[in-house]
Amino acid sequence: MFQKPFIKMSISLGAFAILALSFIGCPANKKEDEREIREKAVSYWNYIFQGNADAAYNLLDRASRTSITYSDFARKVGYGPTQHRVIKAYWKAYYPQTEIKIDAVSISRKKALVSLRFRQPDPTWLPEGVDREADSLGLKDFARGIFIIEKQTEYLSNAQVPIVTIVETTELIKEDNQWRVVFREDS
């Protein structure tokens, strides 16, 4: 006769214990997720600033990789998929002058937003007179582009490119138990 209430109380205590344990595990999972999110966001942007479009592309989620080809992605984030020595030299001079700071991370289930602040050489800056110099040399298309990149690299190597601060929000989603970057055209 006394067994039924005892059984109900045991089941209730057991359910409470399981619930309590699941809550105890949540902060650790959230901390682990936040660590991975921070790591992935910083890695993604480091790869971009190093000119390593291939590695950055591999951090994208499936939907992003379906919607943009590697070649198009590489053109949007840098100078394309080429491994030309001049472009490699540009990124080698550019990257050491970059700094990435995470301002905030917000996580909602399988979606995360990372607010970042970059200090980096102004990606829109060109040395004064470089267009006139390229015109005077009669350079066109690819040769003109390579010439301009060489000039930018010279200035980068001498730390003569203005440094700008850019604020960026990067979205990540959890896919197959891994956090992946969502590519946005405006990024």
C-alpha positions in Angstrom: 0.0 0.0 0.0 2.8 2.4 0.8 4.7 1.4 -2.4 2.7 3.4 -4.9 3.4 6.9 -3.5 7.0 5.9 -3.0 7.2 4.7 -6.7 5.7 8.0 -7.9 8.0 10.0 -5.7 11.0 8.0 -7.0 10.0 8.6 -10.6 9.5 12.3 -9.9 12.9 12.5 -8.2 14.5 10.6 -11.1 12.9 12.9 -13.6 14.0 15.9 -11.6 17.6 14.6 -11.4 17.7 14.0 -15.2 16.3 17.5 -15.8 18.8 19.0 -13.4 21.7 17.2 -15.1 20.6 18.4 -18.5 20.7 22.0 -17.2 24.1 21.4 -15.8 25.3 20.3 -19.2 23.8 23.3 -21.1 26.4 25.9 -20.0 29.2 23.7 -21.0 27.7 23.0 -24.4 27.0 26.7 -24.9 30.6 27.5 -23.8 31.9 24.9 -26.2 29.6 26.2 -29.0 30.8 29.8 -28.4 34.4 28.7 -28.4 33.9 26.9 -31.7 31.9 29.8 -33.2 34.6 32.3 -32.3 37.3 30.1 -33.7 35.5 29.5 -37.0 34.7 33.2 -37.5 38.3 34.3 -36.8 39.7 31.5 -39.0 37.4 32.4 -41.8 38.4 36.1 -41.8 42.1 35.2 -41.3 41.9 33.0 -44.4 40.3 35.9 -46.3 43.0 38.4 -45.2 45.7 35.8 -46.1 44.2 35.4 -49.6 43.5 31.8 -48.9 40.0 31.6 -50.5 40.1 27.8 -50.7 40.4 27.4 -46.9 37.7 30.1 -46.3 35.4 28.5 -48.9 35.7 25.2 -47.0 34.3 26.8 -43.9 31.1 27.7 -45.6 27.8 25.9 -45.0 26.3 23.6 -47.7 23.7 26.2 -48.9 26.4 28.8 -49.4 28.6 26.4 -51.3 25.6 25.4 -53.5 24.7 29.1 -54.2 28.2 30.3 -55.1 31.0 28.4 -56.9 34.5 28.5 -55.5 35.7 30.7 -58.5 33.0 33.3 -57.9 33.6 33.2 -54.2 37.4 33.7 -54.7 36.7 36.7 -57.0 34.3 38.3 -54.5 36.7 38.0 -51.5 40.0 38.6 -53.2 41.7 38.5 -56.6 40.2 35.2 -57.8 41.3 31.6 -57.6 44.7 32.3 -59.2 47.9 31.6 -57.4 49.9 34.2 -59.3 53.2 35.2 -57.5 52.2 38.9 -57.5 48.9 38.2 -55.8 50.6 35.9 -53.2 53.0 38.7 -52.5 50.1 41.2 -52.0 48.4 38.9 -49.4 51.7 38.3 -47.7 52.2 42.0 -47.2 48.5 42.6 -46.4 47.9 40.0 -43.7 50.4 41.1 -41.0 48.7 44.5 -40.9 45.3 43.1 -40.0 43.7 42.7 -36.6 40.5 40.9 -35.8 38.5 41.6 -32.6 35.3 39.9 -31.6 32.9 42.3 -30.0 30.0 39.9 -29.3 28.6 36.5 -30.0 24.9 35.7 -29.9 23.7 32.1 -30.2 20.1 31.0 -30.8 19.7 27.3 -31.2 21.6 26.4 -34.4 22.3 30.0 -35.5 25.0 32.4 -34.3 25.9 36.0 -35.1 29.4 37.2 -34.5 30.1 41.0 -34.3 33.6 41.6 -35.4 35.8 44.7 -35.7 38.7 44.6 -38.2 41.6 47.0 -38.4 43.2 46.5 -41.8 44.8 48.3 -44.7 42.1 50.1 -46.7 41.0 47.6 -49.4 39.8 50.5 -51.6 43.0 52.5 -51.4 45.2 52.9 -54.5 48.6 54.7 -54.7 48.2 58.2 -56.2 48.9 58.3 -60.0 49.0 54.5 -60.4 46.2 54.7 -63.1 48.1 57.3 -65.1 51.3 55.3 -64.8 49.6 52.2 -66.1 48.1 54.3 -69.0 51.5 55.7 -69.9 52.9 52.2 -70.0 50.0 51.1 -72.3 49.0 48.4 -69.9 45.6 46.8 -70.4 43.4 44.1 -68.7 45.5 41.5 -66.8 48.8 43.2 -67.2 47.3 46.5 -65.9 45.8 44.6 -62.9 49.0 42.9 -62.0 50.9 46.3 -62.3 48.4 48.0 -59.9 48.6 45.1 -57.4 52.4 45.3 -57.5 52.2 49.0 -56.7 49.8 48.3 -53.8 52.1 45.6 -52.5 55.0 48.1 -52.5 53.0 50.5 -50.3 51.7 47.7 -48.1 55.3 46.4 -47.5 56.3 49.8 -46.4 53.2 50.2 -44.2 52.1 53.2 -46.3 48.5 52.2 -46.8 45.9 53.9 -44.5 44.5 51.6 -41.8 40.7 51.5 -41.5 38.3 50.0 -39.0 35.5 47.9 -40.5 32.6 46.5 -38.4 31.2 43.2 -39.7 28.6 40.7 -38.6 29.2 37.1 -39.6 26.5 34.5 -39.4 27.2 30.8 -38.7 24.8 27.9 -38.6 25.2 24.5 -37.0 25.2 21.8 -39.6 26.2 18.1 -39.1 27.2 19.1 -35.5 29.7 21.7 -36.8 29.5 25.5 -37.0 29.7 26.7 -40.6 29.9 30.2 -42.0 27.0 31.6 -44.0 28.3 33.5 -47.0 26.6 36.9 -47.7 27.2 38.9 -50.8 27.7 42.1 -48.8 30.4 40.6 -46.6 
